[in-house]
């Protein structure tokens, strides 16, 4: 990717942040990035959806085909997947372990990807494991290509993932969103999801692991620190 292309992407992202969070939101993000080597603060919002209820029907503002990725798709979209930080070799390992990768394609262009797991995932930002209960599964690492944001592709792709979960016998969907992602937080209720928990993670240079507020076993979802639950191998 050229420097010019990267620069346009950064400018587009800055405009998006200003749109949803205002100039102060952009300033806050810049300050957080500058302090990242010595101070990190994360706030995650957790949502759940009852998959036994009717799933909302939404339409994107562009033609959209959604499907579960196959081995052939990993080859066909190998280069495009790299733009979503999805490595084909790593994706094959995840598929082999039982996770699902969903694709949203518009006129042959890959515009959105997202994962579904049926195993308890480790959440790096808060150094905790989301302990899935029977009937639960969760989505993670969903992303819309910057060039296709604002066209309604993410909500449609997310609801397709919910359909996939229900088709495999799941009764509850769980997901988390970085609180700063105002655009994504804003659309959660439209997708039939309700917020259940907010977790803060504070890390200062010299700390072995972050200090957490709100990460409890009780409630939904159940969150466990790795010392109480075997941490997955990298």
C-alpha positions in Angstrom: 0.0 0.0 0.0 1.4 3.4 -1.0 2.1 6.3 1.4 -0.5 8.4 -0.4 -3.1 5.6 0.0 -2.2 5.2 3.7 -2.5 9.0 4.2 -6.0 9.1 2.6 -7.1 6.3 4.9 -5.8 8.1 8.0 -7.6 11.3 6.9 -10.8 9.4 6.2 -10.6 7.8 9.7 -10.0 11.1 11.3 -13.1 12.6 9.6 -15.2 9.6 10.7 -14.0 10.1 14.4 -14.9 13.8 14.3 -18.3 12.9 12.8 -19.2 10.5 15.6 -17.2 11.8 18.6 -16.4 15.5 17.7 -13.0 17.2 17.8 -12.6 16.4 21.5 -12.9 12.7 20.6 -10.2 13.0 18.0 -8.0 14.8 20.5 -8.6 12.2 23.2 -7.6 9.4 20.8 -4.4 11.2 19.8 -3.5 11.7 23.4 -4.1 8.1 24.2 -1.9 7.0 21.3 0.9 9.3 22.4 0.7 7.9 26.0 0.4 4.3 24.9 4.0 3.3 25.8 3.5 4.3 29.5 -0.3 4.4 30.1 -3.1 2.4 28.5 -6.8 2.6 29.3 -9.4 0.4 27.6 -13.1 0.4 28.1 -15.1 -2.4 26.5 -18.9 -2.6 26.3 -20.5 -6.0 26.2 -23.7 -6.8 24.5 -25.9 -9.9 24.2 -28.7 -10.9 21.8 -31.4 -13.5 22.4 -31.2 -15.7 19.3 -34.5 -17.4 20.1 -36.3 -14.2 19.1 -36.8 -13.0 15.5 -33.6 -11.5 14.0 -34.1 -8.0 12.6 -33.9 -7.5 8.9 -31.7 -4.7 7.6 -30.5 -3.7 4.1 -27.2 -2.1 3.2 -27.1 0.8 0.9 -25.0 -1.2 -1.6 -25.6 -4.7 -3.0 -24.3 -7.2 -0.5 -23.7 -10.9 -0.6 -22.9 -12.6 2.8 -21.6 -16.1 3.3 -19.4 -18.3 5.5 -15.8 -18.5 4.1 -14.6 -21.7 2.6 -11.1 -22.9 2.0 -11.5 -21.8 -1.6 -12.5 -18.3 -0.4 -9.3 -18.0 1.6 -7.4 -18.6 -1.6 -9.5 -16.4 -3.8 -9.5 -13.4 -1.3 -6.0 -14.0 0.1 -4.7 -10.6 -0.8 -8.0 -8.8 0.1 -8.0 -10.5 3.5 -4.6 -9.0 4.4 -6.3 -5.6 4.4 -8.5 -6.9 7.2 -5.5 -8.3 9.0 -6.6 -11.8 8.3 -3.7 -14.1 7.4 -4.8 -17.1 5.3 -2.7 -19.6 7.2 -3.9 -18.4 10.5 -7.5 -18.4 9.3 -7.2 -22.0 8.2 -6.1 -22.9 11.8 -9.1 -21.1 13.2 -11.5 -22.8 10.8 -10.0 -26.1 11.8 -10.6 -25.4 15.5 -14.3 -24.8 14.8 -14.5 -21.0 14.3 -16.4 -19.5 11.4 -15.2 -16.6 9.2 -18.0 -14.6 7.5 -17.5 -12.5 4.3 -19.6 -9.6 3.0 -19.0 -9.0 -0.7 -20.3 -6.2 -2.9 -19.9 -6.7 -6.7 -16.9 -8.9 -6.2 -15.2 -6.7 -3.6 -14.7 -7.9 -0.1 -16.0 -5.2 2.2 -16.5 -6.8 5.6 -15.2 -9.8 7.5 -16.0 -11.1 11.0 -15.4 -14.2 13.1 -17.6 -16.4 15.3 -16.3 -18.7 18.0 -18.0 -21.4 20.0 -15.1 -21.6 22.5 -14.3 -19.3 25.3 -12.1 -16.5 23.9 -9.3 -14.6 25.5 -9.8 -10.9 25.3 -6.3 -9.2 25.1 -7.5 -5.7 25.9 -8.7 -6.6 29.4 -6.5 -9.7 30.0 -9.6 -11.9 30.7 -11.4 -14.9 29.3 -15.0 -14.7 28.3 -16.4 -17.9 29.8 -19.1 -19.1 27.3 -22.0 -21.0 28.8 -24.0 -23.7 27.1 -25.9 -22.2 24.1 -23.6 -19.2 23.9 -21.2 -18.1 21.2 -19.6 -14.8 20.3 -18.5 -12.7 17.5 -15.0 -11.1 17.3 -12.7 -9.1 15.1 -15.4 -7.8 12.8 -14.2 -5.1 10.4 -15.6 -3.1 7.5 -13.1 -1.8 5.0 -12.5 1.9 5.5 -13.6 2.7 2.0 -17.0 1.0 2.6 -17.9 2.5 6.0 -21.1 4.4 6.4 -23.0 2.2 3.9 -24.7 -0.1 6.4 -22.6 -3.1 5.6 -21.5 -3.8 9.2 -25.1 -4.2 10.7 -26.1 -6.5 7.8 -23.0 -8.6 8.1 -23.4 -8.8 11.9 -27.0 -10.0 11.6 -25.9 -12.7 9.1 -23.4 -13.9 11.7 -26.3 -14.1 14.2 -28.2 -16.3 11.7 -25.1 -18.6 11.5 -25.0 -18.9 15.2 -28.7 -19.8 15.5 -28.4 -22.3 12.7 -25.8 -24.1 14.8 -28.0 -24.3 17.8 -26.9 -21.3 19.7 -29.5 -19.4 21.8 -27.4 -16.4 22.9 -25.0 -14.1 21.0 -22.3 -12.2 23.0 -20.0 -9.5 21.6 -17.9 -6.6 22.8 -17.2 -3.2 21.4 -14.5 -0.7 22.2 -16.4 2.2 23.9 -14.6 4.8 21.7 -16.1 3.2 18.6 -19.2 5.4 18.7 -20.5 4.3 15.3 -20.5 0.7 16.3 -22.0 1.3 19.7 -24.7 3.4 18.1 -26.0 0.5 16.0 -26.2 -2.2 18.6 -29.8 -1.6 19.6 -30.8 -1.5 15.9 -29.4 -5.1 15.7 -31.5 -6.2 18.6 -28.8 -6.3 21.2 -28.7 -5.0 24.7 -25.8 -3.8 26.8 -25.0 -6.0 29.7 -21.6 -5.0 31.1 -18.9 -2.3 30.9 -15.3 -3.2 31.8 -12.4 -0.8 32.3 -8.7 -1.8 32.1 -5.9 0.4 33.4 -2.3 -0.4 32.7 0.8 1.7 33.7 4.4 1.0 32.7 5.8 -1.5 35.1 2.5 -3.4 35.8 2.6 -7.1 34.8 -1.1 -7.0 33.9 -3.9 -4.4 33.9 -6.1 -3.5 36.8 -9.7 -4.2 35.9 -13.0 -2.7 37.0 -16.3 -4.5 36.1 -14.8 -7.8 35.0 -16.8 -10.2 37.1 -17.9 -13.8 36.9 -21.4 -12.8 37.8 -23.8 -11.5 35.2 -23.5 -11.7 31.4 -20.9 -12.4 30.2 -18.9 -14.3 32.7 -15.3 -12.9 32.7 -12.4 -14.8 34.3 -8.8 -13.7 34.8 -6.3 -16.2 33.3 -4.9 -17.1 36.7 -8.3 -18.8 37.4 -8.7 -20.3 33.9 -6.0 -21.7 31.6 -4.8 -19.0 29.2 -4.9 -20.2 25.6 -1.6 -20.7 23.9 -0.6 -18.1 21.3 
